[in-house]
Every structure is written in structure tokens, then in C-alpha cells.
Amino acid sequence: MPKSILNYNQGKIYEIVCRTTGKRYIGSTGNSLKDRMLGHIQTFNHYKKTGKILCCSVLVMESGNYEYRVLQDYPCE
């Protein structure tokens, strides 16, 4: 996935929640949430192949039973 140019005036704080365990990951992005989640999915796929944790979001996504949502729009300069 090509790196997106971050648009900080479109910033948002989001969470990923495991519906099975209740584990949560809180993050922020200047990209769309859809694009950011594609990055988390790529990181999770890398984790499944190698066992290497590049981001703790993989621990929330492990069961495959997760949801994500924007907690707050947070535009900044």
C-alpha cells in the first residue's frame, strides 16, 4: 500500500475493539479510517506470517472478531 500524505486538518482519534476479549487499541490518523485500517490489516497479516508484533493493534485483531470506529474528529495544523 502506498504511503498516503497525512492531512492533519482531517485528523481523527479511533479505536479498534475485540468483541471477544474486550481488548482495545486507540490510535490517531490524518488519513481516512478506511485507509488506516488497511495498514493495520497489513500489519496483522505480517504478524500471522512472522510472529513479529509491529503494532499492538494485532493483539486486538487476533480473534478476527473486532470492530473499529472514530471516537473523535481531531483536526490540527
N, C-alpha and C positions, 0 to 999 in steps of 0.2 A: 504494500500500500504506500503510495507516495505521501510524503510529509505534507500536511496542509499548512497554510500560513495561518497562524493564530490571529484571531480577530478579538482582541481583549474587550472591545466595547460590546461584544456579544457574549461575554463571559457568563458562565453558569456553574453552580455547585450541584453535584448529582450524587446519587447513591445507587449501589448495587446491593441487593438483599437476597440472601439464600432463603428460599421458602421452607427448606427442610431444617436447617440448623439455626436460622435467625442471624447468622453472621452478616456483618455489614462492611462495605467499603465506601468511603466518602472520597470524592475527587472533585477536581475542577477542570474546566476546559474553556478555551476560546473558540473551539470548533463546534460543529453540531454534535449533539449527543449521539446520534447515529454513527457519525464518523469516529467519535472517541470509543464507542463500544466495539467497532470493528478492530481498533487497536487492542482492546482488552481481549477480544476473541483470538487474535493472532498470538498474543502473549500466552493465552491459555493453551492454544494448540502447541506452542513451543514447549510449554511445561509438560504436556502429555507425552511428547516425544522424548524429551531430555531429562525430565525431573527437576529442571532448574527453575527456581522461582525468580522471575524478573520483576514481578509486581505482586503485592499481596492480594490483589483482586482475584487471582487464580484460586485462592483458598475459599473465597466466597462462591466462585463459579463451579467448584469441583463436582457438586452433585448434579449439575446440569439443570437444576430447578431454581432459577433465580429470576429476578425482575429488576428493572432499573427505572429511575425517574429523576427528573430535575427537582431539586429541593428549592433552589432559589436562583433567579436570574441575578447575575452579579457583574454588571458592566463596569469596566475600569479603563484607565488610559494606559 
